[in-house]
Amino acid sequence: MKKKKLYSAFIMLLITAIALTTASYAWFTQNSTVSMAGLNVNVTAADGIQISMDAATWKAALTVEDIKGAAYTGHVNQVPDSLVPVSTAGTVANGKLLMYKGSIGANPTTGAQILSAEATVEQAGATGDFIAFDVFLLTSAQTQLYLTQDAGVTSSASKGLENAARLAFLIEGNVANGATADAIALTGATSAIIWEPNNNAHTTSGIANAANNYGISIDATSVVANYQGVNAIIPVAANVPLNSSDTTYFQTVTPTIKTGTAPSGTSTLFTINAGITKVRIYAWVEGQDVDCENDASGTDVTFNIKFTKVA
């Protein structure tokens, strides 16, 4: 294969989700589903980098049909018809991000809101609570990738759901070009690169949710430094309040990458080596974000990821 010098490369991921209308606050306490009315995923690369869903058939671009269907045998690519708010502390086990689905209840004594949580694990197909899939990147030289300035998460209604969005990238490993079976078998990720877009934007309802349920005082443009990601199953009987930081169930999450609504430049992402690199991508609504509340639902959200070599 003819080698070309890589001047720029980008990968774009567009995911559009339409949410059901709900009321109240925190983790969507009534209808907990964000239904997917449409899904558009485009993955495109410039000279010097190729993309594949199976580490064998290489293209300059991938469509949503590729991502949904053209994967390798035994894959666990989950592109659901609906999304549910979930939470993670960024813990990785066996090459996958540990996710938990929360439910809101009331403390039987005080009436205060409490959180319980169960593990939610990805499965291949159109079911599940979040998006997760593998891509393979082929390069002829070590390449530093960045998020472009216009990468981010948007909503046509700007009701705040876009402010609770998260994405994560797990680098599973790298093998030589042509080692298809070895590339597929890679599950070596031990950590996650978590990206929080729109970290400086909050709606009136998000501000109220922060104060009433998490004890955090913010304004419309505050940057919340971190949050308590769920890191274990939380039994109902534990009566865990929403603003808990009990390390039995939670871990402080400081996203690796934070971008505002108008980034001023690129953001360093990760380096891929020559050969085939397997990357697992996650996209979800973070239930522990103060902006994940019922008034934020009933809108569309677009995840727009662009990778570039140019800093």
DOMAR-777672 format. One line per 2 residues: number of its first residue (from 1); their letters; for each residue y, x, z of C-alpha. Coordinates in steps of 0.05 Angstrom, whole numbers. Each point is the difference from the previous one (the first is absolute). Example, Ala and Ser with C-alpha at 12.3 -4.5 7.8 and 13.67 -1.06 7.14 Angstrom:
! DOMAR-777672
1	AS	-90:246:156; 69:27:-13
END
This chain:
! DOMAR-777672
1	MK	0:0:0; 67:27:-20
3	KK	41:19:61; 73:-20:2
5	KL	55:22:47; 19:-55:47
7	YS	75:-13:-1; -2:-67:35
9	AF	-52:-50:22; 5:-68:32
11	IM	-47:-53:23; 26:-70:6
13	LL	-33:-54:41; 27:-70:-3
15	IT	-30:-52:45; 31:-69:3
17	AI	-19:-47:56; 26:-71:12
19	AL	-3:-23:73; -12:-69:27
21	TT	57:-31:39; -8:1:75
23	AS	42:-7:62; 9:34:68
25	YA	-7:76:9; -42:62:11
27	WF	-61:15:-42; 8:-68:-37
29	TQ	-24:-45:57; -16:-61:-43
31	NS	-23:13:-71; -23:72:3
33	TV	-12:8:-74; 45:31:-52
35	SM	-31:-27:-64; 0:42:-63
37	AG	29:-40:-57; -1:60:-46
39	LN	-21:72:0; 28:52:-48
41	VN	-23:72:7; 21:54:-49
43	VT	-18:73:9; 33:46:-51
45	AA	3:76:-7; 36:49:-44
47	DG	-27:62:-34; -43:44:44
49	IQ	-30:-53:46; -53:-52:-15
51	IS	-24:-59:42; -67:-33:8
53	MD	-35:-53:41; -68:34:-6
55	AA	15:74:-8; -32:-3:-69
57	TW	43:-42:-46; 69:31:-1
59	KA	63:-35:-23; 75:9:0
61	AL	8:-69:32; -40:-51:39
63	TV	9:-75:-1; -16:-52:53
65	ED	-64:-15:-38; -20:73:7
67	IK	13:-1:75; -38:-64:10
69	GA	-60:15:-43; -7:70:-29
71	AY	-20:36:63; -62:41:16
73	TG	-65:-29:24; 2:-8:76
75	HV	76:-2:5; 35:-38:56
77	NQ	63:-20:-38; 31:-62:32
79	VP	52:-39:-38; 1:-67:36
81	DS	26:-67:-23; 37:-6:66
83	LV	30:47:52; 1:-7:76
85	PV	45:40:46; -40:58:29
87	ST	15:62:40; -23:71:2
89	AG	17:62:41; -17:44:-59
91	TV	-69:19:26; -48:20:-54
93	AN	-76:-2:5; -49:17:-55
95	GK	57:4:-50; 27:-70:15
97	LL	60:-26:39; -18:-40:62
99	MY	33:-69:-4; 6:-56:50
101	KG	18:-73:-10; 40:-31:57
103	SI	5:-70:27; 54:-28:45
105	GA	-16:-41:62; 32:-17:66
107	NP	-11:30:69; -32:-57:40
109	TT	43:16:61; 68:19:-28
111	GA	-2:-32:-69; 25:65:-31
113	QI	-26:20:-68; -60:45:1
115	LS	-36:38:-55; -74:4:-14
117	AE	-30:39:-58; -65:9:-38
119	AT	-20:55:-48; 7:-16:-74
121	VE	-38:43:-49; 9:4:-75
123	QA	-54:-25:-47; -3:5:-75
125	GA	30:-60:-36; 53:-52:8
127	TG	-9:-16:74; 30:35:61
129	DF	66:5:36; 34:60:-33
131	IA	-2:41:-65; -40:64:-5
133	FD	-26:38:-60; -18:70:-25
135	VF	33:37:-57; -18:68:-28
137	LL	53:49:-25; -16:56:-48
139	TS	47:60:-7; -5:70:-28
141	AQ	44:31:53; 20:-10:72
143	TQ	54:-54:1; 48:-24:54
145	LY	12:-75:-5; 60:-38:26
147	LT	20:-73:6; 56:-14:-48
149	QD	67:-26:23; -13:-69:-28
151	AG	-68:-8:32; -2:-55:53
153	VT	-18:-71:19; 44:-58:-22
155	SS	1:-76:3; 38:-49:-43
157	AS	18:-43:60; 14:57:49
159	KG	-27:-40:59; -24:63:36
161	LE	-74:5:-18; 15:61:-42
163	NA	26:33:64; -68:-5:33
165	AR	-39:30:-58; -38:65:6
167	LA	-38:46:-47; -47:57:15
169	FL	-32:56:-40; -65:35:21
171	IE	-17:65:-36; -76:-2:-2
173	GN	-9:68:-31; -2:41:-64
175	VA	-54:26:-47; -3:37:-66
177	NG	13:-37:-65; -64:-31:-25
179	AT	-33:-8:69; 2:-76:-4
181	AD	-55:-15:50; 29:49:50
183	AI	69:-32:-8; -26:-70:12
185	AL	-36:23:63; 63:28:32
187	TG	18:-32:67; 33:59:33
189	AT	66:-31:21; 14:9:74
191	SA	71:-26:2; 45:-49:-36
193	II	68:9:-31; 36:-64:21
195	WE	61:-22:-38; 50:-50:30
197	PN	50:-25:-52; 62:-40:18
199	NN	1:31:70; 75:-15:7
201	AH	-1:-74:-17; -11:-59:47
203	TT	13:-75:-6; 30:-43:55
205	SG	-70:-26:16; -27:71:2
207	IA	55:21:48; -17:-59:45
209	NA	-74:16:-4; 14:72:21
211	AN	40:-23:61; -43:-60:22
213	NY	-70:28:-11; 6:76:0
215	GI	60:12:45; 36:40:-53
217	SI	74:-7:-14; 17:11:-74
219	DA	51:-21:-51; -6:-14:-75
221	TS	-1:74:-19; -34:32:60
223	VV	-55:50:-12; -59:-12:47
225	AN	-30:69:13; -71:-23:12
227	YQ	-44:-58:19; -65:-14:37
229	GV	-56:-4:-51; -65:-34:21
231	NA	-55:52:10; -57:-41:31
233	II	-29:-69:6; 42:-41:49
235	PV	-38:-55:37; 36:-65:14
237	AA	-19:7:73; 41:64:5
239	NV	65:-41:-3; 36:56:-37
241	PL	74:-15:-11; 32:12:-68
243	NS	44:55:26; -58:38:32
245	SD	-8:75:-9; -67:2:37
247	TT	-35:60:-30; -66:-36:7
249	YF	20:-43:-59; 61:31:-32
251	QT	25:66:-27; 72:19:-16
253	VT	9:3:-76; 56:42:-30
255	PT	-7:-9:-75; -6:65:-40
257	IK	50:-25:-51; 58:-48:14
259	TG	47:-25:-54; 58:-47:5
261	TA	21:-54:-48; 40:50:-41
263	PS	-34:69:4; 45:59:-19
265	GT	-55:42:-30; -74:13:-6
267	ST	-49:4:59; -53:53:6
269	LF	-69:-31:-4; -59:46:-9
271	TI	-28:58:-42; -60:-7:-46
273	NA	-40:61:-23; -26:15:-69
275	GI	-61:-42:-17; -16:-71:24
277	TK	33:-27:63; -23:-66:30
279	VR	55:-41:34; -11:-65:37
281	IY	60:-46:0; 14:-56:50
283	AW	54:-54:-1; 9:-51:55
285	VE	47:-42:43; 7:35:68
287	GQ	-8:-53:54; 31:45:54
289	DV	65:9:-40; 57:-40:31
291	DC	14:-30:-68; -70:-31:-5
293	EN	19:-70:23; -10:-69:-29
295	DA	69:-8:-30; -15:60:-44
297	SG	-56:-37:-36; 6:-47:-59
299	TD	24:55:-47; -24:52:-50
301	VT	-8:74:13; -6:56:-50
303	FN	-28:68:19; 29:51:-49
305	IK	-29:70:7; 23:56:-46
307	FT	-24:71:7; 38:57:-33
309	KV	-6:76:-3; 76:7:0
311	A	31:8:69
END
